[in-house]
Amino acid sequence: MNIPPLGAEAKVALAATQAATNKDEALGKKFEAVFLTQFVDQMMKTVDPSAFGGEKQAEMWRSFMSEALAEQLAENGGFGFSANVTDAISAYQRGRDAT
């Protein structure tokens, strides 16, 4: 079977679709990272403040560490719900574009 090459308009449309998909995936991961930040921060509050160098240091660094850890968790799969968020975002945008 011989498939003809894509025309310029089709290539532009395909590139736009891929860019939108990548943007939706990034939003899904960011949403999961925000959720995980809250989750990790609650766990970090159970750590003895002396592990951070004292109460003041713990208060200052805990949020930074929670956010960094949560972003890495989300990037490496997290709880796995970023795909569902991405699908919901894409479905919303398809519905919006259809009207």
CORDA-V174073 format. One record per residue. SS is DSSP state (hx for helix, st for strand, lp for the rest). PSI is psi as a letter, one per 40 degrees, with the letter a starting at -180 (999 if undefined). D_CENTER is the distance of its C-alpha to the mean C-alpha in whole Angstrom. Layout:
ss=SS psi=PSI d_center=D_CENTER
ss=SS psi=PSI d_center=D_CENTER
This chain:
ss=lp psi=h d_center=40
ss=lp psi=h d_center=39
ss=lp psi=h d_center=36
ss=lp psi=i d_center=37
ss=lp psi=i d_center=34
ss=lp psi=i d_center=32
ss=lp psi=i d_center=33
ss=hx psi=d d_center=32
ss=hx psi=d d_center=31
ss=hx psi=d d_center=29
ss=hx psi=d d_center=27
ss=hx psi=d d_center=26
ss=hx psi=d d_center=25
ss=hx psi=d d_center=23
ss=hx psi=d d_center=21
ss=hx psi=d d_center=20
ss=hx psi=d d_center=19
ss=hx psi=d d_center=17
ss=hx psi=d d_center=16
ss=hx psi=d d_center=14
ss=hx psi=d d_center=13
ss=hx psi=d d_center=11
ss=hx psi=d d_center=10
ss=hx psi=d d_center=9
ss=hx psi=d d_center=7
ss=hx psi=d d_center=5
ss=hx psi=d d_center=5
ss=hx psi=d d_center=4
ss=hx psi=d d_center=1
ss=hx psi=d d_center=3
ss=hx psi=d d_center=5
ss=hx psi=d d_center=5
ss=hx psi=d d_center=6
ss=hx psi=d d_center=8
ss=hx psi=d d_center=10
ss=hx psi=d d_center=10
ss=hx psi=d d_center=11
ss=hx psi=d d_center=14
ss=hx psi=d d_center=15
ss=hx psi=d d_center=15
ss=hx psi=d d_center=17
ss=hx psi=d d_center=20
ss=hx psi=d d_center=20
ss=hx psi=d d_center=21
ss=lp psi=e d_center=24
ss=lp psi=e d_center=26
ss=lp psi=h d_center=26
ss=lp psi=h d_center=30
ss=hx psi=d d_center=29
ss=hx psi=d d_center=32
ss=hx psi=d d_center=29
ss=hx psi=e d_center=28
ss=lp psi=e d_center=31
ss=lp psi=i d_center=32
ss=hx psi=d d_center=31
ss=hx psi=d d_center=30
ss=hx psi=d d_center=28
ss=hx psi=d d_center=26
ss=hx psi=d d_center=25
ss=hx psi=d d_center=25
ss=hx psi=d d_center=22
ss=hx psi=d d_center=21
ss=hx psi=d d_center=18
ss=hx psi=d d_center=17
ss=hx psi=d d_center=17
ss=hx psi=d d_center=15
ss=hx psi=d d_center=12
ss=hx psi=d d_center=13
ss=hx psi=d d_center=13
ss=hx psi=d d_center=10
ss=hx psi=d d_center=8
ss=hx psi=d d_center=10
ss=hx psi=d d_center=10
ss=hx psi=d d_center=6
ss=hx psi=d d_center=7
ss=lp psi=e d_center=10
ss=lp psi=d d_center=9
ss=lp psi=b d_center=9
ss=lp psi=e d_center=11
ss=lp psi=e d_center=10
ss=lp psi=e d_center=9
ss=hx psi=d d_center=6
ss=hx psi=d d_center=9
ss=hx psi=d d_center=11
ss=hx psi=d d_center=9
ss=hx psi=d d_center=9
ss=hx psi=d d_center=12
ss=hx psi=d d_center=13
ss=hx psi=d d_center=12
ss=hx psi=d d_center=14
ss=hx psi=d d_center=17
ss=hx psi=d d_center=17
ss=hx psi=d d_center=17
ss=hx psi=d d_center=20
ss=hx psi=d d_center=22
ss=hx psi=d d_center=22
ss=hx psi=d d_center=23
ss=hx psi=d d_center=26
ss=lp psi=999 d_center=27
